[in-house]
Amino acid sequence: MKKIIGLSFILAATSMTFAQGNDQVQNKNGVDIMPVQGEFAIGMNALPVLNYVGDLFGYTGSNGSMGSNKFVNYFGANTLFGKYMLTDNTAIRGHFRIGHSSNKYENEVFNDVENDPDLLVMDTYEQGNTSYNIGVGYEWRRGKTRLRGIYGGEVMYQHRTGVCRDFTYGNAFGNGNASPISTEWASWGGVLNEDPAAERMVSSKSGKFNGIGVRAFAGVEYYVAPKMCIGTEFGWGVMGGWNGASSSVTERWDPTAGGSGAVITDEITGGKSTSWNLDTDNFGGALYFMFYF
């Protein structure tokens, strides 16, 4: 009898342990829905999809009112997001972005030297910038249904090179041409003026930015299909940022320089700045999709 009672207790304890450790949910076809240890995941912003669905049904007035940031307000758009399941209920998270943009604009202007309306010279304007976003975090998960809670923390780093602008001109400074016809550019590449310029821009750089932050988060994910969920999360964190000095270089003609005249360049340097931000995030209501595999 004692052996039977003891065996019963062992079986009961084993069953309870198995029930507590098995949080898997299956659909009506017996397919596992929840992610498990060893699986990867990639995420995307759900807002464009929801906007598209809203447009299909004619709801174009306010279906874009949710927040546009995918996960972390510090990073905003264009940052990739992924996870790796360490166990069935814990995961490592990562944010990653390397973004670079470069543009070149050209404009033909009157040739000062030839004095012929059919002969033109080229002014050019080039601009570029690069951004890096990196974030690493640890996530815990809880729940026994399709709706799972998530919480944890992460550290983030961001670097922006700043916008670099370079200008070249077809008409050169010289004796008898102290104000050559030059293009005045808008920051977005449009032509503002084509006039004689006694002084003109050669280059400009906005200051480099470096930021680091720590963030705690909590949210929910609902699994609409096997290994696929829609989720949202709220965060609270601190972010510090350091902006380097900006600079700009201009050129002009000095007829007395060097005895016979020369081009003089002048550089102006701006100030540096530091910023700190401590706040909650995602009160715009951003949603995301996650796909596990």
ABEGO torsion letter per residue (X at the ends): XAAAAAAAAAAAAAAAAAAAABABBBBAAGBBABBBBGBBBBBBBAAAAAAAAAAAAGBAAAAAABBABAABAAAEBGBBBBBBBABAABBBBBBBBBBBBBBBBBBBBBBAAAGBAABBBBBBBBBBBBBBBBBBBBBBBBEABABBBBBEBBBBBBBBAEBBBBBBBABBBEBGBABBBBBBBBAAGBBABBBBBABBBABBBBBBBBBBBBBBBBBBBBBABBGBBBBBBBBBBBBBBBBBBBBBBBBBBBAABGGAEBBBBBBBBBBBBBBBBBBBBGAAGBBBBBBBX
